[in-house]
Amino acid sequence: MSLIYDEMKGKKVLILGFGREGKSTYNFIRKELSDIEIGIADKNEDIKNDELIKDDTKLKFHLGEDYLNSIKDYDMVIKSPGIVLDDLSQVDKITSQTNIFLKYYNKNIIGVTATKGKTTTVTLLTQIIKAAGLDVILVGNVGIPAFDQIENIKKDTLIVYELSSFQLEYIPNSPHIAIMLNMYQDHLEIHKTFENYVKAKSNIVRYQGEDDIFVYNADNEVVSNIANDKNLRSKTWNISQKTNIGVNTYIEDEYIMYNGEKVYDLRNPRNLIGDHNKYNMMAVITVCKILNIDNDIITENINKYEPKPHRMEYVGTYGGIRFYNDSMATIPEPTMEAIKALKDVDTLIVGGYDKCTGYTELVEFLITSNVSNILCMYITGKKIYDMLMDKAESKNKNVMLVEGLEEAVKVSKKATAKGKICLMSPASASFGAFRNYMERGDIFRELVKG
């Protein structure tokens, strides 16, 4: 930790973005460097009145629309993940909590990235490692800034780090163990192209050395291409549900196998359902076996794992209808996986903010599915509605354009067959109508129960 402070001494330091991670960075700096002047840059002009900093006289603010112009005046810029850089000419002075951790704690870090499945994977992995008696902390995109846990790190502490594309975008360091689960179109409104998105995600493995480990999903074409890059230097472990040939972790006779060893019986009762969760479990099992964790500990903790809210979350049965909250589905792929996993979905509530992902595959899937009622809301709901209306095959579906979530829930209570499922799985982001996917899911719960 002292090396991080040494790196800051004698430099003009700017905190770029003052949300959860920016505040964490401020607290970290002020713990040891109380006398240096710090710059804070943010689009939100109200942050200068924040309780945390209102009495700090050694701050320089750069607020409002032109806040990014302040970068040129500083030697070290600690960026929050949500900040989009328009000018990359000064990217060499940009760092972040993620990059600092990867620089100084690389050998302790198990990094996990994916378009979907990151949080389930990191929380399950952390639970198992802790149950095995190993020292472990969880940080990153899961909602825990890395600096908030820095004082808990000892020499042998394992750091499970959930990594988004925004955290990985400008880093020149990679974790000792990297897990890549899948890659689908996402955040294209920020990254502009899928190629840029993939490039950012690939940094999790790009700077690994020969002693590092890359665990990857061989069934995902994009991920597999990254693993087969001739410039990759790390050792690879792969997982697959499609074959047992040339892979480390696979499925055979209802067991998840690791290099020929039966590890987990898929007939066990558990909360993690669906093929997408099998991939998450397989990645976790692979790392656990690398860490020499006992199979009984792995099995016990998979069986009792409680998924985080808003991920195929059972809300309850009302009027004979089972309601599920899948608000975390912000792109089409998890929506399709949820329908396949739950099986009895009669009504789908879909739509939200447009992240510039395509909906053709989802529309084709819905047409051939057993979903009877498709309630389309908000911007992407209108897109999906129009695409379905253009398909003659959709005439046997009850496709409706609704004003918003409240109307969708009202209609679903009348339209859904008794004994069947109403699934709210938007396949879209929540922005515009809600603060985030969590608020959307919370409101859905309230509407269902109301």
C-alpha positions in Angstrom: 0.0 0.0 0.0 2.9 2.4 0.7 4.1 2.0 -2.9 0.8 3.4 -4.1 1.1 6.4 -1.9 4.7 6.9 -3.0 3.5 6.9 -6.6 1.2 9.8 -5.8 3.6 11.9 -3.9 5.0 14.9 -5.8 2.3 14.6 -8.4 -0.8 16.6 -9.3 -3.6 14.1 -8.8 -7.0 14.3 -10.3 -10.0 12.2 -9.3 -12.0 11.9 -12.5 -15.6 11.1 -11.5 -17.0 11.4 -8.0 -19.5 8.6 -7.7 -19.0 5.5 -5.4 -15.5 4.7 -6.7 -14.4 8.4 -6.9 -15.3 8.8 -3.2 -13.5 5.6 -2.3 -10.4 7.0 -4.1 -10.7 10.3 -2.2 -10.9 8.5 1.2 -7.9 6.4 0.3 -5.7 9.4 -0.6 -6.7 11.4 2.4 -5.9 8.6 4.8 -2.2 9.1 4.3 -1.9 12.3 2.1 -3.9 14.9 4.0 -1.8 17.9 2.9 -1.8 17.5 -0.9 -4.1 19.4 -3.2 -6.5 17.1 -5.1 -8.4 17.9 -8.2 -12.0 16.6 -8.5 -13.6 16.6 -12.0 -17.2 15.6 -12.6 -20.1 16.6 -14.8 -22.3 17.0 -11.8 -21.8 20.5 -10.4 -23.6 19.6 -7.1 -20.8 17.3 -5.8 -18.9 20.3 -4.3 -21.6 20.3 -1.6 -21.1 16.6 -0.8 -20.8 15.9 3.0 -17.6 13.9 2.5 -15.6 16.8 1.1 -17.4 20.1 2.1 -14.8 20.9 4.7 -11.8 20.0 2.7 -10.0 23.2 1.8 -7.3 21.5 -0.4 -9.6 20.6 -3.3 -9.8 22.1 -6.8 -13.0 21.5 -8.6 -13.6 21.0 -12.3 -17.3 20.7 -12.7 -19.9 20.9 -15.5 -19.9 20.1 -19.2 -16.2 20.8 -19.7 -14.9 18.8 -16.8 -12.8 16.6 -19.0 -10.7 19.6 -20.1 -9.0 19.5 -16.7 -7.1 16.3 -17.5 -4.3 18.2 -19.2 -3.5 20.0 -16.0 -2.6 16.9 -13.9 0.1 14.3 -13.8 -2.0 11.4 -12.5 -5.6 11.0 -13.3 -7.5 8.3 -11.3 -10.6 7.6 -13.5 -13.9 6.1 -12.4 -15.2 3.3 -14.7 -18.3 5.2 -16.0 -16.3 8.2 -17.5 -16.1 8.2 -21.3 -12.9 9.8 -22.7 -13.4 11.8 -25.9 -9.7 12.6 -26.3 -7.2 9.7 -26.0 -4.1 11.8 -26.5 -3.4 11.9 -22.8 -4.4 8.3 -22.0 -0.9 7.6 -20.7 -1.6 9.6 -17.5 -5.0 7.8 -16.9 -5.1 5.2 -14.3 -7.8 3.7 -12.0 -8.3 1.6 -8.9 -8.4 -1.4 -11.1 -5.1 -0.6 -12.8 -3.4 0.2 -9.6 -4.6 -3.1 -8.1 -3.5 -5.1 -11.1 -0.1 -3.3 -11.0 0.6 -4.0 -7.3 -1.4 -7.1 -6.5 -1.4 -9.0 -9.8 -0.4 -12.3 -8.3 -3.2 -12.3 -5.8 -6.0 -11.5 -8.3 -8.6 -13.8 -9.9 -10.2 -11.5 -12.4 -13.6 -12.3 -14.0 -15.2 -10.8 -17.0 -18.1 -11.6 -19.3 -21.0 -9.8 -20.8 -23.3 -11.7 -18.5 -22.6 -14.0 -15.5 -19.8 -12.0 -13.8 -21.5 -11.3 -10.5 -22.9 -14.9 -10.1 -19.4 -16.3 -10.8 -17.5 -14.0 -8.5 -19.9 -14.3 -5.6 -20.0 -18.1 -5.9 -16.3 -18.4 -6.2 -15.7 -16.1 -3.2 -18.1 -18.2 -1.1 -16.4 -21.5 -1.9 -12.9 -20.1 -1.4 -14.0 -18.7 2.0 -15.6 -22.0 3.0 -12.3 -23.7 2.1 -10.6 -21.6 4.8 -8.6 -19.4 2.4 -8.3 -15.7 2.9 -10.3 -14.0 0.2 -11.8 -10.6 -0.5 -14.3 -9.6 -3.3 -14.0 -6.3 -5.1 -14.8 -4.5 -8.4 -17.9 -4.2 -10.5 -19.8 -6.2 -7.9 -20.2 -2.8 -6.1 -17.2 -2.9 -3.8 -14.4 -0.4 -4.8 -11.0 -2.0 -4.5 -9.6 0.7 -2.3 -12.3 0.0 0.3 -10.8 -3.4 0.9 -7.1 -2.6 0.6 -6.4 -2.7 4.3 -7.6 -6.3 4.4 -5.0 -7.6 2.0 -2.2 -9.8 3.3 0.5 -11.6 1.5 -1.6 -14.6 0.7 -5.0 -13.0 0.3 -6.9 -14.0 -2.8 -8.6 -11.0 -4.5 -11.6 -12.0 -6.6 -12.2 -9.0 -8.9 -15.3 -8.5 -11.1 -14.1 -6.6 -14.2 -16.3 -4.7 -16.6 -15.3 -3.5 -20.0 -15.1 0.1 -18.6 -12.7 -1.1 -15.9 -10.5 -3.0 -18.4 -10.5 -0.5 -21.2 -7.2 1.4 -20.6 -5.3 -1.0 -18.4 -1.8 -2.2 -19.2 -1.8 -5.0 -16.6 -3.7 -8.4 -16.3 -4.6 -10.6 -13.3 -2.8 -13.8 -12.5 -5.9 -15.9 -13.1 -8.3 -14.5 -15.7 -11.8 -15.9 -16.3 -13.7 -15.1 -19.5 -17.2 -16.5 -19.7 -18.9 -15.1 -22.8 -19.0 -12.1 -25.1 -22.1 -10.6 -26.7 -22.9 -7.2 -28.0 -23.3 -4.7 -25.1 -22.5 -1.1 -24.2 -22.2 -0.2 -27.9 -23.7 3.2 -27.2 -20.4 3.8 -25.3 -17.8 1.6 -27.1 -19.3 2.4 -30.6 -18.3 -0.9 -32.1 -18.3 -4.5 -31.0 -14.6 -4.6 -31.9 -13.9 -1.9 -29.4 -15.9 -3.7 -26.7 -14.0 -7.0 -27.4 -10.7 -5.1 -27.4 -11.4 -3.6 -23.9 -12.5 -7.0 -22.5 -9.4 -8.7 -23.9 -7.2 -6.7 -21.7 -8.0 -9.1 -18.9 -5.6 -11.6 -20.6 -3.6 -9.4 -23.0 -0.8 -8.7 -20.5 -0.6 -12.1 -18.8 2.8 -13.9 -18.7 3.8 -17.5 -19.0 3.0 -18.3 -15.4 -0.5 -16.8 -15.5 -3.7 -18.7 -16.1 -6.6 -18.1 -18.5 -9.9 -20.0 -17.9 -12.2 -19.5 -20.9 -15.5 -20.8 -22.4 -14.6 -22.7 -25.5 -18.2 -22.7 -26.6 -18.3 -18.9 -27.1 -16.8 -18.1 -30.5 -15.5 -14.7 -29.6 -13.9 -15.9 -26.3 -12.4 -18.9 -28.1 -10.8 -16.7 -30.7 -9.2 -14.6 -27.9 -7.8 -17.8 -26.3 -6.4 -19.0 -29.7 -4.6 -15.7 -30.4 -1.0 -16.6 -31.2 0.2 -13.7 -29.0 -1.4 -15.2 -25.9 1.3 -16.2 -23.4 -0.6 -17.6 -20.5 -1.5 -21.2 -19.7 -5.1 -22.0 -20.7 -7.8 -24.0 -19.1 -11.1 -24.4 -21.0 -14.7 -25.3 -20.3 -17.4 -26.7 -22.7 -20.9 -28.1 -22.6 -20.7 -29.2 -26.2 -17.7 -31.6 -26.1 -15.3 -33.4 -23.8 -12.5 -33.6 -26.3 -9.6 -31.4 -25.7 -11.2 -29.5 -22.8 -10.5 -29.4 -19.0 -14.0 -29.0 -17.6 -17.0 -30.6 -19.3 -20.3 -32.4 -18.7 -20.6 -36.2 -18.8 -23.4 -38.4 -17.4 -25.0 -35.6 -15.5 -21.7 -34.6 -13.8 -19.4 -31.6 -14.2 -16.1 -33.2 -14.9 -12.6 -31.8 -14.4 -9.8 -33.6 -16.3 -11.7 -36.9 -16.0 -12.7 -36.5 -12.4 -16.4 -36.3 -11.3 -16.7 -33.0 -9.3 -20.4 -32.0 -9.2 -23.6 -34.0 -9.7 -26.0 -31.9 -11.8 -28.9 -33.8 -10.4 -28.4 -32.1 -7.0 -31.1 -29.6 -6.0 -29.8 -26.1 -6.4 -30.9 -22.5 -7.2 -28.6 -22.0 -10.2 -30.7 -23.2 -13.1 -30.2 -23.0 -16.9 -27.3 -23.7 -19.2 -25.8 -20.2 -18.6 -25.4 -21.0 -14.9 -23.8 -24.3 -15.8 -21.1 -22.3 -17.5 -20.7 -20.1 -14.4 -20.4 -23.2 -12.2 -17.9 -24.8 -14.5 -15.6 -21.8 -14.5 -15.8 -21.6 -10.7 -15.1 -25.4 -10.4 -12.1 -25.0 -12.7 -10.5 -22.3 -10.5 -11.4 -24.2 -7.4 -9.6 -27.3 -8.7 -6.6 -25.2 -9.6 -6.6 -24.0 -6.0 -6.9 -27.6 -4.8 -10.3 -27.1 -3.0 -12.0 -30.3 -1.9 -15.0 -31.5 -4.0 -17.3 -31.8 -1.0 -16.8 -28.1 -0.2 -17.5 -27.2 -3.9 -20.7 -29.2 -3.9 -22.0 -28.0 -0.6 -21.6 -24.4 -1.6 -23.0 -24.7 -5.1 -26.1 -26.4 -3.6 -26.7 -23.7 -1.0 -25.7 -20.7 -3.1 -28.4 -18.0 -3.2 -28.4 -16.0 -6.5 -28.3 -12.2 -6.2 -31.6 -10.3 -6.7 -32.9 -9.5 -10.2 -31.5 -12.7 -11.8 -34.4 -15.0 -12.6 -35.6 -14.1 -9.1 -38.9 -15.7 -8.0 -41.2 -12.9 -6.8 -44.1 -15.1 -5.8 -47.4 -16.7 -7.0 -50.3 -14.3 -7.3 -53.6 -15.3 -8.8 -52.2 -18.6 -9.8 -49.4 -17.0 -11.8 -45.7 -17.3 -10.9 -43.9 -14.0 -11.4 -40.1 -13.8 -12.0 -37.9 -10.7 -11.9 -35.0 -10.9 -14.4 -34.3 -7.1 -14.5 -30.5 -7.8 -14.8 -31.2 -9.1 -18.4 -30.0 -5.9 -20.1 -29.3 -7.6 -23.5 -31.2 -10.3 -25.4 -29.1 -13.3 -24.6 -29.9 -13.6 -20.9 -33.6 -13.1 -21.8 -33.5 -16.1 -24.1 -31.6 -18.2 -21.5 -34.2 -17.3 -18.8 -37.1 -18.5 -21.0 -35.3 -21.7 -21.7 -34.4 -22.3 -18.1 -37.8 -21.5 -16.6 -39.7 -23.5 -19.3 -43.2 -22.4 -18.4 -43.0 -18.8 -19.5 -46.4 -17.7 -20.9 -45.9 -13.9 -20.7 -42.7 -12.0 -21.3 -42.4 -8.3 -20.4 -39.6 -6.9 -22.5 -38.1 -3.5 -23.5 -36.1 -0.6 -22.2 -33.3 1.8 -23.2 -31.5 1.1 -26.5 -27.8 0.0 -26.0 -27.4 -0.4 -29.8 -27.6 -4.2 -29.6 -29.6 -6.1 -32.2 -32.9 -7.9 -31.5 -33.2 -10.1 -34.6 -32.1 -13.3 -32.8 -34.5 -12.6 -29.9 -37.4 -12.0 -32.2 -36.8 -15.2 -34.1 -36.4 -17.1 -30.8 -39.7 -15.7 -29.4 -41.6 -16.7 -32.6 -40.6 -20.3 -32.2 -41.0 -20.3 -28.3 -44.0 -21.3 -26.2 -44.3 -17.7 -24.9 -47.9 -16.7 -25.7 -48.0 -13.0 -24.6 -45.2 -10.6 -25.4 -45.7 -7.2 -23.7 -43.4 -4.6 -25.3 -42.5 -1.4 -23.4 -40.3 1.7 -23.9 -37.8 2.4 -26.8 -36.6 -1.1 -27.5 -40.0 -2.6 -26.8 -41.3 -0.6 -29.7 -38.5 -1.9 -31.9 -39.3 -5.5 -30.9 -43.0 -4.9 -31.4 -42.5 -3.6 -34.9 -40.2 -6.5 -35.8 -42.7 -9.1 -34.5 -45.5 -7.4 -36.4 -43.5 -7.7 -39.6 -43.3 -11.5 -39.1 -46.3 -13.5 -40.4 -45.3 -16.3 -38.0 -46.1 -14.1 -35.0 -49.8 -13.9 -35.7 -50.4 -16.7 -33.2 -48.8 -14.6 -30.4 -50.5 -11.9 -28.3 -48.0 -9.1 -29.0 -48.9 -5.8 -27.3 -47.3 -2.4 -27.0 -47.7 -1.1 -23.5 -46.9 2.3 -22.1 -44.6 1.2 -19.3 -43.9 -1.4 -16.6 -47.0 -0.6 -14.6 -49.3 -1.2 -17.5 -47.3 -4.3 -18.4 -47.9 -5.9 -15.0 -51.6 -5.1 -15.1 -52.0 -6.7 -18.5 -49.9 -9.7 -17.5 -52.2 -10.5 -14.6 -55.1 -10.8 -17.0 -53.3 -12.4 -19.9 -51.1 -15.1 -18.3 -52.5 -18.6 -18.0 -53.0 -19.9 -14.5 -50.1 -22.2 -13.4 -47.8 -20.5 -15.9 -45.0 -17.9 -15.5 -44.9 -14.1 -16.2 -41.2 -13.2 -16.7 -40.0 -9.6 -16.7 -36.7 -9.9 -18.6 -36.3 -6.6 -20.5 -33.3 -7.5 -22.8 -32.5 -3.8 -22.5 -31.0 -1.3 -20.1 -33.1 0.6 -17.6 -32.0 4.2 -18.3 -34.6 6.8 -18.9 -37.4 5.1 -17.1 -35.4 4.0 -14.0 -32.2 4.9 -12.2 -30.8 1.4 -12.8 -31.8 -2.3 -13.2 -32.2 -2.7 -9.5 -34.8 0.1 -9.2 -36.6 -1.5 -12.2 -36.7 -4.9 -10.5 -37.8 -3.4 -7.2 -40.7 -1.6 -8.8 -41.7 -4.7 -10.7 -41.8 -6.6 -7.3 -44.0 -3.9 -5.8 -46.4 -3.8 -8.8 -46.7 -7.6 -8.8 -47.5 -7.7 -5.1 -49.8 -4.6 -5.1 
